């Protein structure tokens, strides 16, 4: 059971603050894709370097998620979350003023550490303030900030067009989280679990003990495959749509449709899993995602590209944010943040791999359609792994 220092009727305010934090991450991820055409030209990057610049933040996020979950279970969610928000604000500003490729890589890496430290704490806070029957909905409401932030970045790119300076995109993404720090300090409750006599805080035993080894590995695999698809789309969708022969404005529109539909999918699929359970509904979601990516690969007309981009966003984000509600339920309360943080961290290898796949394939001359189509079997692997997880997992909370 969790210790909460704020009354329950402030749960909505807590969700709003966490929503804003998630929105900043979504903005930053999509901002890289929106800034990429100008950024690549300004710094003289190759397609492979663009892929690494997109992925290196996810390397930092893996490290931050491991560390953030571990520290949060020991010193509390709130101080770790504040430090993480400060870090991704400051290093987003450093991204904006990067003069070279090497400097850009270090700035993006450090930004990712900040995002990684925040993620398991947002998940744990959402799980611990929500009623059991509303956990998936609460987590989804919080994390649909990510596609909202991404949609804002895409809208800015579409409206401003070539007049938009890529550095201003990251300056905005750096200033806003720093402005949020006083709100976090004032209103966010501390939800660290109460000390339990005799509780085993060993992370390996929490992850792999008492029959949790196979569910843990399957959960990691589902997270990883989901994020391969999601982060390839977030970082490369505008570029790939343009490479299909569409105007730049259509590329930004596809990114905006992907993110806006992701908001709807986050809430809709979470409501479904709260009502019907997470197991078999999510298997169907992943099968639908595979079909959407295959359809998007073959689409040639702008309206169909927008529709299928929206369908892919609806399904992949709905699945991802429902997984955020599932992960902490598989682990005891006293290691919940660390268990969820480990799932996020291991899964984030997918967010590293996704943009790299696109960069390396495009560098090798593979068509945009083939790059998108390569994501259909990835979604099918996630569906199979989730079906296995549904048969083996046991809820702890």
N, C-alpha and C positions, 0 to 999 in steps of 0.2 A: 504494500500500500504506500502511497506517496504522501509526503508532507507538503501541504500547500499553505502559504502564508497570506494569500489573498482570497477573499470570499469567492464562492463559486459563481456569483453573478457577474464577475469580471472575466469569465472565460471568453466571452465574445471579444473583449478588448485584447486579451492575450492572443487569440487567433488572428486578429487584425494586425498586431505588431509582427507576428511570425509570418503572416501573409506578405507584409511589406519586405521583410528580409528575404523571403523566397523570391519575391518579384525582382529584387535587385540581382539575384543570381541569374534568373531567367533573362533579364535585360542584358547582363554582361555576356552570357553565352551567345545570345542572338546578335548582340552588338558586334561580336567578332565577325560573324558572317556578313552583317551589313557593312561593316568597315572594311572587309577584306579586299574588295576591288581597289579602293584608294590606298589602303595600307600596303598591299602587295606592290603596287606601282611606286609608292613613295619610298619604300625600303628596298625595292628591287628583289623581291622574294621569288623563288621558284615554286611550282606547285607542291613539291615535296616539303619545302620550308614552310609553306602555308599550312600544310597538314600538321607539321610539328608544332608550329605556333598555336594552332587550334587545340592540339592535344596536350601540350605541356601543362596547361592549367589543370587538366584532369589528373596528371601525375601528382601535382601538389595536392589536389583534392583527396587522392587516395591516402597520402600521408596524413593530411589534416583530419580525415574521418577516423582513422585508427587512433590518432592521438586525442582528438576531441572527445570521442566516446569514452576512452580510458580515463581521461582527467575528469570528465563530467560525473562519472560514477563515484569519484573520490572527493572532489572539491565542490561539486554542484554544477548544475546546467548553466546558471545565469552568468557567472564570471567567465566561463569558457566561451559562451555565446558572445558576450560583449567583446572579448579579445579577438574573436574570429571576425566579427563585423568590422571592428577597427582595422584589422589586417586587410580585408578585401577592399575596404574603402581606400586606404592609403596606397595599396599597390595597383589599384585601378588607375589612380592618378599617375603612378609611375609608368603604367602602360601608355598613357596618353603622351608622355614626354620622352618615350623611348626613341633614341636617334638611330639605333642599329638593330640588326636581327638578334644579336647576342643579348643586348639589353632587353629587348622585347621578350625573349624567352624567359629570362630571370624574373621579369615583372609579372608575366602570366603565371609562372610557376608559383610565385609567392601569393598571388591573388587566389589561386586554386587552394593553397593551404588554408587560407581564411574561409573559403566556401566549405571546404571539407570539415573544418572544425565546427561550423554552424550546423551542418546537416543532421548528424545524429542527435544533437540537442533539440532541434526543432521536432524531430520525430518523437523523441522521448517526452517532450513537453506536451505535444498533441495527444499522445497516448494516455498520459497521466492526468490531464485535465478533462478528458472526454468521458461521458457515460459509456459503459461497455457496448450498448447497442448502437452507439453513434461514433465509434472510433474511426471507422473508415471514412465517414463523412467529415469528421473533424480534421483528420489528416489531409483529406483531399481539399477541404476549404482552405487550409493553410497553404498547401503546396500548389494549388492552382494559381497562386501568385507567380509561379515560375513561367507558365505560358502567358500570363497577363503581361509580365515584364517583357517577355520576348515579343509579344504582339506590339507593345509600345515601341520597342526598338525598330521593328519592321515598319510600323506606321511612320515613324520619324524618317526612316530611310526612303520610303516611298514618296512622302510629301516633299522632303527637302531635295531628293534626287542628287544631282551632281554638285549642287551648292553646299552639301553637307560636308564639313571637315571631319575626317575620321577621328581626330584627336578630341574634338568636342564630345563625341559619343562617350568616350571613356572618362572624360572629366566629369560629365554628369553622373556616370556610374560610380565615381569615387566620392563625390560630394554628398550624395543622398544617404549612403549608409552612415557616414560620419554624423549627419544631422539626426539620424535615428538613435544614436547612442543615449542621449538623455531620456528618450521615451522608454528604452529598454531598462535603463537604470531605475526609472521611477515606477514603471507599471508592471514589468514582467515578474511573476512570482518565481521563487526558488522551488523546484519540484524534485530535489534529490530524494531518493528513497530513504526512509528512516532506517537507522542501523538495525540489523537483525542478528541476534545472538547466534553464533555458530554458523552464520551464512558463509558459504564457500564462494570467494571472489575470484577464484581461478578462472581466467577467460578460456583456456583450452577445455577445462571440464564443463564450463557453461555452454560452449559451442558443440562439444563432441560427446559429453557425458550423458547418461540416462537416455540412451536411444536417440540422441539428437544429431549424431554424426551425419547420417545420410540426408535428413532434412536440411541441415546446414549447408552441405555441399550443393544440394539441388537448389536451395534458395539463392546461393551465390551464382549458380549458373543462370538462373532465370534473370536475376538482376543484370548480369553481365551481358547476356544476349539482348535484353531490352535496351540497355544503354548503348550498345553498338548501333542499333537502329536509330534511337532518339538523337544521339549526338552527331551521327553522320548527317541527319536531316537538319538539325539546328545549325550546324556549322557550314553545310555545303548546299542546302536546298536552293538558295537564290542562284548560286554559281551554276549548279546543275541544270536548273530550269532555263537559265540564259544559254547554256551550252546546247540545250535541246532546240534552240532557234528562236526563243522568245525574247521579247524586249526586257531590259533591266527592270522596268516597272512591274512586269509580270512575275519576275523572280521574287521581288519584295512582296508582291501580293500573295504569292504561294506561301512564303514564310509567315505572313500575317494570318492567312487562312489556317495554316498548320497550328499556330499558337492559339488563335481564338477558339478553334474547334477543340483544342486540347483542354481549355478551361471547361467547356461543356462536358467533354468526356471525363474529366477528372471528377466532376460532381455527379454526373449521371452513372458512371460505372461504380463509383463509391457507394451511391445510394443502392444500386443493385446488389453489391456485395454485403452491405449492411443487412439487407432484407433476405437475400438468398444464400449468403455465405460466400466466401472468396474462392472456394476450390474450383468447381466446374464452370461457373460463369467466366472466370479469367482464362481458362483454356480456350473457350470460344472466342474471347477477345483476341488472343494471339493468332488463332487461325484466320480471323478476319483481317488482322494486320498483315499477314503474309499475302492475302489476296489483294489488299489495298496497295502494297508496294509493287506487286507484279503489275497491277493495273496502271499505276503511276508511271512505271517504266515504259509502258507501251503507249501512253497517252501522248497525243500530238497537238491537240487544240487547247488553247488557253483555258476555256471554261472547264474542260475535263481535268486539266492539270490542277486547277483550283479545287475542284470537287474532291479529287483523290488525295490531294495534299491535306485537305480538311479531314477526310476520313482517316488518313494515317495519323494525323495529330490527335484526333479524338480517341483512337484506339491505343496508341502507344503511351500517351500521357495518362489516360485513364488507367491503363494497366500499371504503369510505373508508380503512380501515387497510391493506388490500392496496395501495391507491394510494400510501400512505406508503412501502411497500417498493419500488414501481416507480419513483417519482420520482428517487431518488438514482442509480439504475442507468443513467439516461439521460445522465448527465453525468460528465466526468472527475473523478478522485479529488480533485484539488487545488482544485476548485470545487464539490464535492459538496454541502456544507452550504448554500452560496449558491444553487445550482441548486434544491435541495429547498426552501430557504426562500422563494425566489421563487415556486415553485409553490404553496406553502402560502399565501403572502401574497396572490397574485392570486386563488387559489381562495377566500380568505376574504371576498372581496367577495360571494360567495354567502351566507356566513354573516351578512353585514350585510343583504343583500336579503331573505333568507328571513323573519326576524321582521318586517321592515318590510312585506312583502307581506301577512302576516296582519293586522298592525295597521291598515294602510290599508283593506284589504278589509272588515274588521269595522267600522271606523269609518264606512264607506260603506253599512253595512247588509247586506253579503253574508253568507249563512248559513255556519255552521261546516262543513257538508258540502261546500259549494262551495269553501271555502278549502282543505280537504284534497284535493279532487279536482283543484285547480289544480296540484298537485305531480306528477300522473301524466305530463303532457307534459314536465315538467322532467326526469323520470327517463328518458323516451324520448330526449330530446336527448342526455343523457349516454351512453346506449347507442350512438347513432349516432356520436358523437364518439370513443368508445372503440374502436368497430370500425375507424374511420379510423386511430386511433393504432396499433392492432394491426398495420395494414398498413405503416405508415411508420416506426415507432420502431426504433432499434437500440441494444441494451444496451451500456453502456460498462464495466460492472463485473460 
